[in-house]
Amino acid sequence: SPTQNKGNKLDNSDLDKAQLHSTFKLKRKSFPSPFSLFLQVLTPTYLFFPSPLSSLLQLPTATTPAMGSSEQQAVRVGVGVLVKDPSNPKKVFAGLRKNSHGEGTLALPGGHLEMYESWESCAIREVLEETGLEIQHVKFAHVTNDIMKDQSKHYITVFMMGECVPPPSFLGISMHPKPRNMEPYKCEGWNSYSWEELCSMVDSEGVENIGNIKLFGPLLQLVKESPQSVLDFMNRS
């Protein structure tokens, strides 16, 4: 049987204890401590907003644009509507924009295309919301690619054409519906303009005349391109 050596050698009992202690240390290292698990829960890398501990521990986190940023992150779809003035069918309604990009410029009624919405439905909805007018015979007119780098905006604008639904006649007299300023915080008010008047706000080189009313970007592009479908619509009484 082994004998104990008081020099550099260990007996079997001492060897077994050392081996057991080493094995326990290895197993203990293979399991994360409760505190490390707690940190992992508080600082996941898949969250959109970094946790306070992530910057301290320098863990990678996903980032998103700052909330409230005016920079547009993707091309959006807008709908502009040419609505004939019933009292002068060769004119369409337009108003000066307020409290938005293009403030102070002349624009047609319209707005953003919503999810799962048709162009026609969007045109009818936006005109009703902004002018109080119901429109009918809504048709596609034209589409423009509107890049407004100075305002960090990029839109595809779908232009639609429509006519006001005539109100019921009273004693055989038909009244012409008039637009109301339903969103005074967005628009100065509505007036009607002929195509010639809109074109007069742009010179022969397609640049807005200084001192005149300026056209909103998409409407300016529409006037520059002057598609035949729009010209036919404006010239039809």
N, C-alpha and C positions, 0 to 999 in steps of 0.2 A: 504494500500500500504506500501511497505517496507520503512523504514526510515533509513537515514544514521547514522551510529554509528561511532563516532570518536575514539572509542577504538580499539578492535581487530576484529570487524566485518566489512564486505564489503557489499555494496549494490549490487543489481542485475547487474547494469551496469559494476561495477568493476569485478564481477565474469565472465561475458560474455567476457570481454577483456582478462582476464587471460586464460580462456579456449581456445580462438581463438589463442593466442600467443603460447600456448603449442602445439596445433594441427599443426600450421605452422612449428614449430621446428621439429616435427616428420616427416612431409612430406619432409622437406628440407634435413633431414638426409638420406632419402630413395633414393635420387638421387645423383650419384657420381659427384664430381666437374669436371669441364673441365680439370683441371691439372691432376687429377687422371686418367681420360680417356687418356690423352696424354701419361702418363707413361706406361699405359697398352699397348698402341700401340707400344711404343718403346721397351718394354721388354717382348715380347711373350715368353712363355716357350717351344714352339714347334720348335723354330728355331734351326738349327744345330750349329750355331756359337753364343756364348753369346754376348749380347750387352754390351757396357760399363756401362750402368746403372744397369744391372742385378747383377754385382758383388757388386756394391755400395748398392743396395737394398736387396742383398742376396736372389734373386729369383732363384728357381730351373731352370736349363737349361739342354738340352740334350747335350751330349759330343760325339765327334768322335775322332779317332786316329789322332795324329798330322800329318799334311801334310809333306811329305818327309820322314816319318818314314820307315826304311828298314824292319821292322817286318811285315811278311806276315800275313794277317788276316784270310785267308781261303785257303784250298787246291786248287791248280791250276792244270790244265791239260796241259802237254807238249807232243809234238810229235817229236820223233827222227826217222831218216830215214837211213836205210842201203841201200846205193846206190853202185852198183857194178862198179868197174873200168873196162871199156870196153877193155882196153889193158891187163888186168889181172883179169878175172872174179872171181877169188877166193879172191879178195881183195875188200874192201869198203873204201869210202872216209871219212876222219876225219880231224879235224883241232884243233889247240890250241885256246882256248877262251881268249877274251880280254875285259876289262872294264865291267865285270859283275860278278855275283857270280860264283865260280868255275874258276876264272881267272887262266890261265896257265895250265889248264887241257885239255886233249884230248877229243873231243866230236864229235858226228855225226852231220850232218846238221839237222836242225829242229827248232822248236819254239813253241809258245803258240797256242793252239786251239782257234780260234775266235768263236764268237757267231754264231750259226746256220750253222757251217761249219762241213763237214764230215771229218773223219780222212784221207781219201784218198785225198780230196781236199787240206787239210792243208799240207800234205806231199808234194804234187806237188808244191804248192805255196812256201813253205819254201825253198825247194831245188832250185827252180828257183831264188828266191830272194837272196840266199846266195852263190850259185855256178854258176848261169847262165845256169845250165843244165836242160833240159826237161827230165822227166822220164815217164815210162810207166809200165804196168803190176804191178801196185802198189797193194800190199796185206798186210793184217795184219800179224804181226810176234809174238808179245808178249807184255805184259804190266807189269810194275814194280811199286812198291809203294816206293817212294824215300823220306825218311825223313832225312833232313839235318839240325839238331838242331843247329849245330855250326854256320850256316848261317841264322838261323831263316826262313827256307824254308821247304815246304812240297809239293811234286808234285806227281801226278799220270802220268807216262810217257807211252804213247802208241807208240810202235815201229812198223814201217812199213818197207816193203821191196820193192825195185823197181830197174828197169834197165834204163839206158840212152837211149833216143830215138836216133837212128843212124842218122847222117846227110846224105844228098844226096851224092851219090858217084860221083867222078870226074874222067872221063876217065876209068871207071871200077874199080877205087881204092877207097876203103872206108876208111875214116879218123875217128879215134877214138876221140870222144869229150873229152875235158879236162875241169876240173873245173876252174873257175876264182874266185878270191877273191873279191866278189861283195860288201862286207861290211868289209873293212880293219880295221875299228874301233872296230869291234867285233871279228875278227878272224885273226890269224897270217898267215893263208894260208892253202891250202888243199893238203894232201898226201893220199896215199892209204895204207891200212894195211890188212894183212890176219888175220883170226881168231886166228891162233897160235901166231902171233905177239901181238895181243891184250891180249891174255891169258898170255903171257910172262911178261906182265906188272903187273901181279898179282901173288903172290906166292901160294903155295899149300893150305894155310889156308885162302885164299881169301883176303889177305892184300896186299896193293900196295907195291911193292919193293922200297926201299929207293934208290934214285939216278936215277931211271928210269923215263920215262914220266908217269905222273899220269893220270888216267882216270877220266873224269867227273862223278859225282855221279850216274846218271841214267845208263850211259854206264858201269860203274863198276858193278852195280847191274845186268845188263844184262849178263855180262861176268861171274859173279859168278853163276847165275842161268843156263846159257848155255841151253836154250830151244831147243828141237829137231828141231823145225821149222826153227830156225836161223841156226843151224848146217847144215841142209839139204840145205838151201839157199847158205851158204858160200862154201859148197863143190861141188856145181853144177857149171860146167863150162859153 
